[in-house]
Amino acid sequence: MHRSSATALTLAVLAVLATGCSDDGSDTDAVPGTPTSAAGAPTGEATPDPVTSTATATTTPTAGTAANTAQVCRAVDQLIIDGSRQIAADSADATREELTPEQLNGKLKGRLSRLADDVREQARKAKDARIKKLVNETATKIENGAAAKSPASWMGSEFVEIPPRLTRDCHV
């Protein structure tokens, strides 16, 4: 295989691993209902009165849905991280074995197809419609990578965008 292709792929996968895909933790230190600045610090503004603020009561997810969302998001994060590690290992193997770009693309297509299936399985488990849609969209993006003419190029341009989106959007 061309070393430059394997190196580019490895760098793309390492970027995904470095970015990670976990809940940003922004809600772990904040008191619910307390406004925060962009940096996450309390703004000093008054907390809305729960008796007079009925809009928040109707949009708050149930404890079961919130727990399910956290579980699904963690599972998808782990699938992406594990898949990235496996792809990096495949890339290293391809360099050692001197695979052609076509052979590497074949390996990537299979790996990405399995990853898309696993992510879609998590979407089926999601109780929150917003999370179900997000995870299904993620699976579709990964399927598109598997179907790409050059999955290695897709990894460097599209796959690296998945973890930041999950970090930003996959939470209660």
Backbone as JSON, one array per atom type, in Angstrom:
{
  "sequence": "MHRSSATALTLAVLAVLATGCSDDGSDTDAVPGTPTSAAGAPTGEATPDPVTSTATATTTPTAGTAANTAQVCRAVDQLIIDGSRQIAADSADATREELTPEQLNGKLKGRLSRLADDVREQARKAKDARIKKLVNETATKIENGAAAKSPASWMGSEFVEIPPRLTRDCHV",
  "N": [[0.84, -1.16, 0.0], [0.41, 2.27, -0.52], [2.4, 4.28, 1.41], [1.76, 6.93, 2.08], [-1.03, 7.07, 1.89], [-1.83, 5.34, 3.94], [-0.69, 6.65, 6.1], [-2.07, 9.1, 6.06], [-4.66, 8.18, 6.59], [-4.3, 7.06, 9.11], [-3.65, 9.36, 10.58], [-6.09, 10.73, 10.39], [-7.78, 9.02, 11.82], [-6.53, 9.13, 14.31], [-7.04, 11.79, 14.92], [-9.78, 11.67, 15.35], [-9.82, 10.01, 17.61], [-8.43, 11.65, 19.4], [-10.15, 13.8, 19.6], [-12.31, 12.6, 20.74], [-15.51, 11.42, 21.93], [-17.54, 12.25, 23.95], [-19.91, 13.07, 26.48], [-19.96, 16.49, 27.11], [-19.89, 17.27, 29.71], [-20.94, 19.59, 30.68], [-23.25, 19.85, 32.13], [-22.78, 18.7, 34.56], [-21.6, 20.13, 36.66], [-23.16, 22.32, 36.97], [-25.93, 23.87, 38.57], [-29.19, 22.75, 38.19], [-31.3, 24.79, 36.26], [-29.91, 27.1, 36.79], [-28.63, 29.85, 35.22], [-25.83, 29.92, 33.01], [-22.64, 31.2, 31.96], [-20.93, 31.38, 28.76], [-18.57, 30.13, 29.35], [-19.32, 28.4, 31.27], [-19.63, 29.22, 33.85], [-21.64, 30.32, 36.63], [-24.04, 32.91, 36.01], [-25.16, 34.64, 37.76], [-27.71, 35.42, 37.5], [-31.18, 35.28, 38.39], [-32.76, 32.24, 39.4], [-35.38, 30.61, 37.68], [-38.67, 30.44, 39.05], [-40.0, 27.37, 40.0], [-42.73, 26.98, 40.32], [-44.03, 28.98, 38.88], [-42.99, 28.62, 36.39], [-44.01, 26.83, 34.05], [-43.38, 25.88, 31.55], [-40.85, 24.62, 31.52], [-41.33, 22.35, 32.99], [-42.9, 20.75, 31.36], [-41.2, 20.09, 29.29], [-39.1, 18.7, 30.31], [-37.27, 15.73, 30.31], [-38.27, 12.41, 31.27], [-37.02, 10.55, 34.08], [-36.37, 7.95, 33.33], [-36.13, 8.16, 30.52], [-34.04, 9.99, 30.37], [-31.96, 8.5, 31.54], [-31.82, 6.43, 29.69], [-31.05, 7.87, 27.41], [-28.5, 8.76, 28.19], [-27.25, 6.27, 28.4], [-27.43, 5.28, 25.73], [-26.02, 7.27, 24.34], [-23.47, 7.01, 25.51], [-22.89, 4.41, 24.67], [-22.81, 4.71, 21.86], [-20.69, 6.52, 21.65], [-18.6, 4.86, 22.58], [-18.64, 2.88, 20.63], [-17.79, 4.37, 18.37], [-15.24, 5.16, 19.19], [-14.0, 2.64, 19.61], [-14.27, 1.61, 17.01], [-12.69, 3.44, 15.63], [-10.19, 2.86, 16.7], [-9.87, 0.24, 15.77], [-9.8, 0.71, 13.02], [-7.49, 2.23, 12.85], [-5.66, 0.27, 13.61], [-6.05, -1.5, 11.48], [-5.06, 0.1, 9.45], [-2.36, 0.32, 10.16], [-1.66, -2.38, 9.92], [-2.1, -2.66, 7.19], [-0.05, -1.15, 6.14], [2.2, -2.59, 6.99], [1.72, -5.0, 5.67], [1.8, -4.14, 3.13], [-0.5, -3.49, 1.57], [-2.6, -2.8, -1.24], [-4.15, 0.32, -2.25], [-6.77, -0.3, -2.98], [-7.24, -2.7, -1.63], [-7.06, -1.81, 1.03], [-9.21, -0.02, 1.02], [-11.29, -1.85, 0.7], [-11.16, -3.23, 3.16], [-11.77, -1.09, 4.87], [-14.36, -0.42, 4.0], [-15.81, -2.68, 4.84], [-15.37, -2.56, 7.64], [-16.51, -0.05, 8.26], [-19.15, -0.5, 7.46], [-19.98, -2.44, 9.32], [-19.71, -0.92, 11.66], [-21.62, 1.09, 11.19], [-23.96, -0.48, 11.26], [-23.89, -1.3, 13.96], [-24.12, 1.18, 15.26], [-26.63, 1.97, 14.35], [-28.17, 0.04, 15.61], [-28.05, 0.96, 18.24], [-29.54, 3.29, 17.92], [-32.07, 2.22, 17.62], [-32.58, 1.52, 20.21], [-32.92, 3.89, 21.54], [-35.0, 6.03, 23.45], [-35.7, 8.69, 23.39], [-36.85, 10.81, 20.92], [-35.3, 12.77, 19.6], [-32.67, 11.97, 20.11], [-32.72, 9.44, 18.96], [-33.03, 10.18, 16.27], [-30.63, 11.65, 15.85], [-28.67, 9.63, 16.27], [-29.38, 7.79, 14.3], [-28.87, 9.4, 12.05], [-26.13, 9.61, 12.31], [-25.38, 6.94, 11.88], [-26.17, 6.72, 9.22], [-24.4, 8.54, 8.01], [-22.0, 7.16, 8.42], [-22.53, 4.86, 6.94], [-22.56, 6.07, 4.43], [-19.86, 6.62, 4.22], [-18.87, 4.02, 4.04], [-19.84, 3.4, 1.56], [-18.51, 5.11, -0.05], [-16.35, 6.09, -2.76], [-13.68, 6.31, -2.08], [-13.09, 5.33, 0.91], [-11.03, 5.93, 2.68], [-10.34, 8.59, 2.12], [-12.8, 9.74, 2.78], [-12.79, 9.26, 5.5], [-10.91, 11.12, 6.43], [-12.15, 13.53, 5.86], [-14.93, 13.49, 6.51], [-15.57, 11.63, 8.59], [-14.17, 12.56, 10.78], [-15.73, 14.62, 11.67], [-17.82, 13.55, 13.07], [-17.44, 12.78, 15.92], [-17.23, 15.39, 17.3], [-19.82, 16.39, 16.82], [-21.44, 14.49, 18.09], [-20.55, 14.87, 20.71], [-21.45, 17.45, 21.16], [-24.27, 17.24, 20.72], [-25.4, 14.81, 21.66], [-26.88, 14.18, 24.31], [-28.82, 14.54, 27.34]],
  "CA": [[0.0, 0.0, 0.0], [1.15, 3.52, -0.49], [2.58, 4.73, 2.8], [1.1, 8.21, 2.29], [-2.45, 6.8, 2.13], [-1.96, 4.76, 5.28], [-0.35, 7.7, 7.06], [-3.2, 10.05, 6.1], [-5.76, 7.52, 7.26], [-3.93, 6.95, 10.53], [-3.78, 10.69, 11.16], [-7.51, 11.03, 10.51], [-8.31, 8.22, 12.93], [-5.97, 9.68, 15.54], [-7.77, 13.03, 15.19], [-11.05, 11.27, 15.94], [-9.55, 9.54, 18.96], [-8.04, 12.79, 20.23], [-11.34, 14.6, 19.83], [-13.18, 11.86, 21.64], [-16.93, 11.68, 21.75], [-18.22, 12.02, 25.21], [-20.68, 14.19, 26.98], [-19.02, 17.54, 27.46], [-19.88, 17.44, 31.15], [-21.36, 20.93, 31.05], [-24.34, 19.84, 33.08], [-22.44, 17.99, 35.79], [-21.24, 21.06, 37.71], [-24.14, 23.37, 37.07], [-27.17, 23.61, 39.29], [-30.26, 22.82, 37.21], [-32.07, 26.03, 36.29], [-29.03, 28.24, 37.01], [-28.02, 30.27, 33.96], [-24.37, 29.93, 33.01], [-21.99, 31.92, 30.85], [-20.37, 30.46, 27.75], [-17.49, 29.37, 29.97], [-19.9, 27.44, 32.19], [-19.73, 29.78, 35.18], [-22.95, 30.92, 36.89], [-24.11, 34.31, 35.61], [-25.7, 35.43, 38.85], [-29.11, 35.7, 37.25], [-32.09, 34.54, 39.27], [-33.28, 30.97, 38.92], [-36.83, 30.7, 37.53], [-39.48, 29.8, 40.08], [-40.61, 26.2, 39.39], [-44.18, 27.06, 40.39], [-44.51, 29.84, 37.82], [-42.37, 28.24, 35.14], [-44.6, 25.56, 33.64], [-42.81, 25.41, 30.28], [-39.76, 23.69, 31.75], [-41.85, 21.1, 33.53], [-43.44, 19.92, 30.29], [-40.16, 19.68, 28.35], [-38.08, 17.93, 31.01], [-37.43, 14.3, 30.05], [-38.44, 11.58, 32.46], [-35.76, 9.96, 34.56], [-36.08, 6.76, 32.5], [-35.67, 8.61, 29.21], [-32.72, 10.6, 30.56], [-31.0, 7.41, 31.76], [-31.68, 5.74, 28.41], [-30.27, 8.74, 26.54], [-27.11, 8.68, 28.64], [-26.75, 4.93, 28.06], [-27.29, 5.2, 24.28], [-24.93, 8.16, 23.93], [-22.2, 6.38, 25.91], [-22.65, 3.24, 23.81], [-22.4, 5.19, 20.54], [-19.33, 7.04, 21.83], [-17.67, 3.74, 22.68], [-18.57, 2.25, 19.31], [-16.98, 5.22, 17.51], [-13.85, 5.06, 19.67], [-13.5, 1.29, 19.3], [-14.15, 1.52, 15.56], [-11.51, 4.24, 15.24], [-8.99, 2.09, 17.06], [-9.76, -0.89, 14.85], [-9.4, 1.24, 11.72], [-6.06, 2.58, 12.98], [-4.92, -1.0, 13.59], [-6.11, -1.98, 10.1], [-4.15, 0.94, 8.66], [-0.99, -0.11, 10.48], [-1.49, -3.7, 9.29], [-2.03, -2.47, 5.74], [1.3, -0.66, 5.83], [3.13, -3.73, 7.14], [1.42, -6.01, 4.65], [1.91, -3.47, 1.84], [-1.75, -3.64, 0.83], [-2.9, -1.77, -2.24], [-5.25, 1.18, -1.81], [-8.04, -1.01, -3.18], [-7.39, -3.66, -0.53], [-7.36, -1.04, 2.23], [-10.59, 0.46, 0.89], [-12.17, -2.99, 0.97], [-11.19, -3.42, 4.62], [-12.47, 0.04, 5.45], [-15.78, -0.54, 3.68], [-16.37, -3.68, 5.74], [-15.31, -2.05, 9.01], [-17.49, 1.02, 8.38], [-20.49, -1.1, 7.37], [-20.29, -3.05, 10.64], [-19.86, 0.17, 12.61], [-22.93, 1.7, 10.92], [-24.97, -1.4, 11.79], [-23.85, -1.24, 15.43], [-24.65, 2.48, 15.67], [-28.08, 1.94, 14.09], [-28.76, -0.77, 16.69], [-28.21, 1.86, 19.39], [-30.66, 4.19, 17.6], [-33.31, 1.48, 17.89], [-32.76, 1.46, 21.66], [-33.16, 5.23, 22.08], [-36.38, 6.38, 23.76], [-35.88, 10.1, 23.03], [-36.91, 10.92, 19.45], [-34.19, 13.59, 19.14], [-31.46, 11.14, 20.16], [-32.9, 8.4, 17.94], [-32.75, 10.8, 14.98], [-29.19, 11.96, 15.81], [-27.88, 8.4, 16.15], [-29.66, 7.28, 12.96], [-28.13, 10.23, 11.1], [-24.72, 9.21, 12.44], [-25.25, 5.65, 11.19], [-26.28, 7.0, 7.78], [-23.12, 9.14, 7.59], [-21.0, 6.09, 8.39], [-22.87, 4.05, 5.76], [-22.08, 6.82, 3.27], [-18.41, 6.39, 4.17], [-18.65, 2.67, 3.55], [-20.2, 3.38, 0.15], [-17.69, 6.09, -0.77], [-15.34, 5.56, -3.67], [-12.46, 6.21, -1.29], [-13.4, 5.47, 2.32], [-9.91, 6.55, 3.38], [-10.52, 10.04, 1.98], [-13.99, 10.08, 3.55], [-12.4, 9.27, 6.91], [-10.21, 12.37, 6.73], [-12.98, 14.71, 5.68], [-16.28, 13.38, 7.08], [-15.61, 10.85, 9.84], [-13.63, 13.38, 11.86], [-16.78, 15.53, 12.13], [-18.83, 12.83, 13.85], [-17.29, 12.91, 17.38], [-17.63, 16.69, 17.86], [-21.28, 16.52, 16.76], [-22.0, 13.68, 19.17], [-20.23, 15.54, 21.97], [-22.31, 18.62, 21.26], [-25.71, 17.02, 20.64], [-25.91, 13.55, 22.21], [-27.03, 14.24, 25.77], [-30.18, 14.85, 27.79]],
  "C": [[0.88, 1.23, 0.0], [1.2, 4.02, 0.94], [1.85, 6.04, 3.06], [-0.39, 8.02, 2.55], [-2.66, 6.25, 3.53], [-1.67, 5.81, 6.34], [-1.49, 8.69, 7.18], [-4.38, 9.44, 6.84], [-5.49, 7.42, 8.76], [-4.08, 8.29, 11.22], [-5.25, 11.08, 11.34], [-8.12, 10.28, 11.69], [-7.79, 8.75, 14.26], [-6.66, 10.99, 15.91], [-9.11, 12.72, 15.84], [-10.84, 10.82, 17.39], [-9.19, 10.69, 19.89], [-9.24, 13.66, 20.56], [-12.24, 13.92, 20.84], [-14.63, 12.16, 21.32], [-17.61, 11.33, 23.04], [-18.98, 13.25, 25.58], [-19.71, 15.24, 27.46], [-19.0, 17.87, 28.93], [-20.39, 18.79, 31.59], [-22.5, 20.93, 32.04], [-23.98, 19.19, 34.4], [-22.12, 18.93, 36.93], [-22.29, 22.13, 37.93], [-25.33, 22.92, 37.89], [-28.29, 23.74, 38.28], [-31.05, 24.12, 37.39], [-31.21, 27.26, 36.51], [-28.39, 28.61, 35.69], [-26.5, 30.28, 34.1], [-23.87, 30.73, 31.83], [-21.49, 30.89, 29.86], [-19.26, 29.61, 28.34], [-18.01, 28.39, 31.0], [-20.03, 27.97, 33.6], [-21.12, 30.37, 35.39], [-22.92, 32.41, 36.55], [-24.61, 35.21, 36.72], [-27.15, 35.8, 38.63], [-29.98, 34.81, 38.13], [-32.55, 33.26, 38.59], [-34.79, 31.09, 38.8], [-37.54, 29.91, 38.63], [-40.18, 28.6, 39.45], [-42.13, 26.24, 39.41], [-44.72, 27.89, 39.24], [-43.96, 29.47, 36.46], [-42.86, 26.87, 34.71], [-43.99, 25.03, 32.37], [-41.69, 24.41, 30.51], [-40.26, 22.36, 32.26], [-42.36, 20.19, 32.42], [-42.38, 19.43, 29.33], [-39.07, 18.86, 29.01], [-38.3, 16.44, 30.73], [-37.62, 13.53, 31.37], [-37.1, 10.99, 32.84], [-35.38, 8.75, 33.71], [-35.56, 7.13, 31.13], [-34.28, 9.21, 29.31], [-31.66, 9.52, 30.75], [-30.76, 6.65, 30.46], [-30.83, 6.56, 27.45], [-28.79, 8.68, 26.91], [-26.49, 7.34, 28.23], [-26.5, 4.82, 26.55], [-26.12, 6.06, 23.81], [-23.57, 7.58, 24.31], [-21.88, 5.2, 25.0], [-22.18, 3.67, 22.42], [-20.98, 5.75, 20.61], [-18.32, 5.91, 21.82], [-17.53, 3.02, 21.35], [-17.67, 3.05, 18.36], [-15.51, 5.11, 17.9], [-13.26, 3.7, 19.32], [-13.31, 1.11, 17.79], [-12.94, 2.28, 15.05], [-10.23, 3.49, 15.55], [-8.78, 0.92, 16.11], [-9.3, -0.44, 13.47], [-7.92, 1.64, 11.75], [-5.19, 1.32, 12.94], [-4.9, -1.59, 12.18], [-5.14, -1.21, 9.22], [-2.7, 0.55, 8.9], [-0.7, -1.47, 9.85], [-1.33, -3.57, 7.78], [-0.65, -1.99, 5.32], [2.3, -1.8, 5.92], [2.96, -4.75, 6.03], [1.53, -5.46, 3.23], [0.68, -3.71, 0.96], [-1.89, -2.52, -0.19], [-4.0, -0.87, -1.68], [-6.61, 0.5, -1.95], [-8.29, -2.01, -2.05], [-7.73, -2.94, 0.78], [-8.79, -0.52, 2.18], [-11.59, -0.66, 1.15], [-12.29, -3.27, 2.46], [-11.99, -2.32, 5.3], [-13.97, -0.04, 5.21], [-16.46, -1.55, 4.62], [-16.44, -3.18, 7.18], [-16.38, -0.97, 9.23], [-18.92, 0.5, 8.29], [-20.9, -1.72, 8.7], [-20.51, -1.97, 11.7], [-21.23, 0.84, 12.43], [-24.06, 0.83, 11.46], [-25.04, -1.33, 13.31], [-24.43, 0.08, 15.95], [-26.16, 2.51, 15.46], [-28.8, 1.09, 15.15], [-28.97, 0.08, 17.94], [-29.36, 2.84, 19.15], [-31.98, 3.51, 17.9], [-33.6, 1.42, 19.39], [-33.14, 2.8, 22.27], [-34.65, 5.49, 22.29], [-36.7, 7.82, 23.36], [-35.81, 10.22, 21.52], [-35.74, 11.73, 18.89], [-32.9, 12.78, 19.09], [-31.54, 10.03, 19.11], [-32.55, 8.96, 16.56], [-31.25, 11.08, 14.83], [-28.36, 10.7, 15.56], [-28.14, 7.75, 14.78], [-28.92, 8.07, 11.89], [-26.64, 9.88, 11.12], [-24.47, 7.89, 11.7], [-25.29, 5.85, 9.67], [-24.99, 7.61, 7.25], [-22.04, 8.06, 7.46], [-21.26, 5.15, 7.21], [-22.4, 4.74, 4.48], [-20.57, 6.66, 3.11], [-18.08, 5.02, 3.63], [-18.93, 2.57, 2.05], [-19.33, 4.31, -0.7], [-16.69, 5.4, -1.69], [-14.02, 5.35, -2.94], [-12.8, 6.42, 0.19], [-12.26, 6.13, 3.11], [-10.0, 8.07, 3.28], [-11.71, 10.51, 2.79], [-13.65, 10.16, 5.04], [-11.78, 10.61, 7.29], [-11.08, 13.6, 6.62], [-14.31, 14.65, 6.43], [-16.3, 12.7, 8.46], [-15.15, 11.69, 11.03], [-14.65, 14.38, 12.4], [-17.8, 14.86, 13.04], [-18.63, 13.0, 15.36], [-17.65, 14.29, 17.94], [-19.16, 16.89, 17.86], [-21.93, 15.7, 17.87], [-21.74, 14.32, 20.52], [-21.18, 16.7, 22.21], [-23.77, 18.26, 21.44], [-26.25, 15.77, 21.32], [-25.86, 13.59, 23.74], [-28.47, 14.63, 26.08], [-30.42, 16.34, 27.64]]
}
